Amino acid sequence: MNEVTRDIADVGAVEVITTTAVHLMSAAAVKCGLADDAEGQTDLDEARKLINALAGLITAGAPEISDMHARSLRDGLRTLQLAFREASTMPDAPGSGPGEKWTGPVA
């Protein structure tokens, strides 16, 4: 088992940041209803929290992880923000949606 697991001390910061972002993206996508069981898994309150955390992480981490990584994470974040807006029965005002505090309005 020791051969299979990696010591966190051996993992670089860029990998930790990007992996965390991908986990947040995946969870937010499920909560936005983008998974196989959309009716049973959609929870926009939970999605909002995850997207807010993701936006903060990407905004703060972008200067540290290179433009190549940050660009794809920003694209994924924007897709989630749009999916959230589409799934919402009462969309937030521009600039008030999840993560828009850090990204600006998404349309």
N, C-alpha and C positions, 0 to 999 in steps of 0.2 A: 504494500500500500504506500509506503514512503516513496517508492520510485514513481508512483503515479501522481501524487500531489506535488504542487509547487509551493515552495516557501514564499510567502508574500514579500520577503526581503529581496527575492530574485526578480520580482516583477517591476518593470519600469513604470514611472508615473503616467506616461502617455497611454500605456496599455490599461492601467487601472481606470483612468478617466474615460477612455473610449469604451471600455467594457461596461462600466457603470452606466454610461449614456445609453448603450445598446439595451441593457436590462430595463432601464426606465422607459425607453421607446417601446420595447416589446410589451411591457405591462400596460402602458398607456394605450397602445393599439388595441389590446384585448378589451380594455375598459371603454374604449370608444366604439366598440361593436365591430371591430375589423377582424374578428376571429370566427371560427367555425360555428360556434353557438352564440351568435350575436345577441339574441333575446335573453339568454340566461347569464351572459357575462358582462353586458353593458352596464356601466355605472359611471355616469358623467361626473359625479362629485369626486369619485376616486381618480378619474381621468384628469380632472382639473389639477388635482394635487400633484400627480405624476408629471404632467406637462409643465407646471410651474417649476418643479424641481429640476426637470430636464433643461428648461430654458436658462435657469440660473447657472447650472453646471456648465452648459455650453458657452454661455456668455463669459463666465469667469475663467473657464479652462481654455478657450480658443487661442489666446496668445501663447499658451504653453504647448499646444499639441500640433501645431503646424496647420497651415491653410488647407492642405490636402485633407486632413482628418476633420477639421472644423467645418469645411464646406459641406461634406456629406452629412455630418450630424445636423447642421443647420437645415439642410434640405429635408431630412427626416422629421425634424421638429416642425417645420412649416407644414408638411403633409399632415402631421398629427393635429396641428392647430386647425387646419381646414376641415379635417374629418370631425373634430369636436364641434366646430361651428355647424357643420351639416347635420350632425346627429342631434343637436340641441333643438328642442321645440321652441325655445325662447332664446335666440342668439344674443350674446353679449354685444354691447355697443362697441364699435371699432376702438381698439386700444384697451378694452377691458377684458378681453378673452384670456384664456390661460396662457401664461408665458409672455403675453404682449407687454407686460411691464418692462421686460428685458429686450424684447425683439422689436417692439413697435407694432402698430396695427398690421394684421394679416388679412388680406382680402382675396 
